[in-house]
Amino acid sequence: MTKSTPSDNCPKCGGELFQTDKNTFTGEVWREYTCRSCKHIVEVNEGIALWQVLHDAAEKAEREKGGK
């Protein structure tokens, strides 16, 4: 599993966090990390998803192209 959380340690027990889920369907990148020691879950919002940026740029380009 990929570990890209700002801190690799569980804020509850200090154990190591492992990425258990990644979700981008909202247009933002949400990652979920779980501590294998205490099962504490940490959710991290990493900002706008790349697909959302590309989608918005394509829509803007299409609007500008059609307006000329």
N, C-alpha and C positions, 0 to 999 in steps of 0.2 A: 504494500500500500504506500502511496505517496505521502510524504510528510512535508507540508508547506505552511504549517501554522506558525505564527510569529514565535510561539514558545512551544518547545517539544515536551514540556512538562505539564502534567495535570495541575490545575490551580487548587484542587481539593486535597490530593494526597502526594503530589510530586512524582507520580508514576509517568511512564512514557505514553504520549498520545499517538494514536494511529488514525489516519483518515478512513472513515467508514462510509461516507456518502458525499456526493457532489451533485448540486442541483443548479441548473441555469434557466429553468423554464420561466422564471419571473423576469428575466432580462438582467438579473444580477447573479454573481457567482456566490453561492452559499456552500460552504464545506462543513461537514460534520466530523468531529474527531471524538473518539472514545478511548477512555483510559482502560487498559486491560486489567489493571489492578483493582480499581474501585468501581468501574463501569460508569463513571461520570462522563457526561456528554458535553462537548463544547462546540457551539456553532459560531462560525466566522463568516462575515460578509466581506468578500474581497472586491466588491464594487461591480461596475457594469460588465456584463459578459461581452466577449469579443463578437459573438454573432449579433448582439444587439447594436453594437457600434457600426458594424458593417451594414446591417439592415437600415439603420437610420441614415447612414451616408448614401446608400443606394436610393432611398426614397428622396432625399434632398437633391441628389443629382438628377433624378427623373423629373422632379418639379421644376428645377432650373432649366432643364433641356426643353421641357414642354412650354415654358414661359417665354422662350426666345422666338 
